[in-house]
Amino acid sequence: MRAGPVPSPCVSICRIDPSSGLCVGCLRTLDEIAAWGSLADDTKRDIWTEIERRRSAGAGAARPSVSRRDAAA
């Protein structure tokens, strides 16, 4: 079991890529961003897993890598 709150992946680069529908900063969808504050920790972890999958698939190739540890917002 993981302890502590799940950090937001937000890196304060808030712009939605029109072709992918993902934020170029955190690689979340608008729905994921809007719901973040009210989601359960397990769901937040699922979104982090999806962000990592998106990054591995090349969705974030043009931006710096963000890790859970580094995300503070």
N, C-alpha and C positions, 0 to 999 in steps of 0.2 A: 504494500500500500504506500502511496506517495503522500508525504505530509506537506502542509502549507498550501497557500492559494496558488492557482495556476496563473502565471503572468500573461498579460496581453501581449500579442505579437506586434502591436503597433510600434512603429519606429518614426512616427510623425512625418511620414512622406505619404500624404493622403491624396492619391489621384487614381481614379479607376481607369484601367486600360479598356477602351471601348471594344477591342477585338476579343479579349479574354473575359471581360467582366470582373477581373480581379484587381485589387488595389496593388499598385506597383511597389508600395512600401512593404506591406505585410502579407501579400498574396491571399487575402481573404476576400470573399464575396461581400457585397453590400449587406445581404441578409445575415451573414456571419458577424460582420462588424456591428450591425444594429442590435443583434441579440446578445452579444458577448456578456454584458453586465448581468444578465438574468439567467445565464446558462449554468448548469451543474458542472462541477469540476471534471467529471468523466467526459462530458460533451466537449468541454474546452480542450481536454487532452486529445479527443478525437479530431478536433479541428487542427491542433498542432500537428498531428500525424498527417492529415491531409495537406497542410502547408508544406511539410517536408517532402511529401510525394510530388506536389506541384513543383517544388524547387528542383527535385531530382529529374523531373520530366522536362525541365528547361524553362518553366514559367518565370523564374526569377534570375535567369542567367545574366541579365544586364544590370543587376543591382547587387549590393553587398549582401552577404549571408547574414541572417539573423538567427540566433539560437535562443532557446527558451531561457537559458541562463542570462543572456545579454538583454533580453526584452524587459523593460522596466515599466512601460506605460500600461 
